[in-house]
Amino acid sequence: MSKKKNSTLGILALVFSILGCTFWLGLILAIIDLCRRDDRKKGCSIAALIIAGLYFLLGVFAVLGSGSDKPKAVNTAGDNYQTAQESSDMDSTTSQPIEEAGPSAEQQEQNEPMLPSVSEKDIFGIMETAEMNDVQVTMTNYSESTGSEWNKPADGNVFVLVEFEIVNNSDSDLSISSMLSFEAYADDYAANLSLGALMENDQNQLDGTVAPGKRMKGWTGYEVPSEWQDMEIHFTSDVWSNNKFKFLISK
């Protein structure tokens, strides 16, 4: 008597479930295989169903856990020190001579080292740092190009390249994809990632993994109408979350 073998459908379901990003396909194949009445073993389909279910639950928990998070603007210590120094100078011009005494509480507070401060903000510009879930993102530069001899945008369009710096201050690896992590809008119209635009820049692209405590710097590119005025770029550090960093470029 021959041993029963796992069905091909069940094996495919298990493979897609293990890959993670295609777990939903593994889930569908596993359900189809389990509904079929044949003499094949269903072990692979059951395992695929369990793995896909775990990925689904992780996604739900990630969305629920990040639902209240919003990007925050990060001010550097130098900015805080300058503000405090200006405040101190203004006080010194209006104060009256008094008897010598120890430093006041206000002076002691001003002399203490200033740490970076944060404030909630919805959209950010060039060289403004946004922070959310221990990830800091800064749009550092952008450029516009009409292409080269063998690589040009469509008539009436231009290439727009945007540079970002991403700092991972979390405890886990951060996966970045120029296709999945970014979306762009030119004057409120969706703009797709352009390989032609990226070919006009020999710098790093924004694809890869950032280890905890490390950073990534690179470019992303789009093809947009030449008369564009405002370009909005959204970045997400978690594909499961609806929360996004939003950056605005205005001509």
ABEGO torsion letter per residue (X at the ends): XBBBBBBAAAAAAAAAAAAGAAAAAAAAAAAAAAABBBABBAAAAAAAAAAAAAAAAAAAAAAAAAAABBBBBBBBAAAAAAAAAAAAAAAAAABBBBBBBBBBAAAAAAABBBBBBBBBBABBBBGBBBBBGGBBBBBABBBBBAEBAABBBBBGBBBBBBBBBBBBABABBBBBBAAAABBBBBGGBBBBBBAAAAAABABBBBBEBBBBGBBBBBBBBBBBBAABABBBBBBBABAABABBBBBBBBX
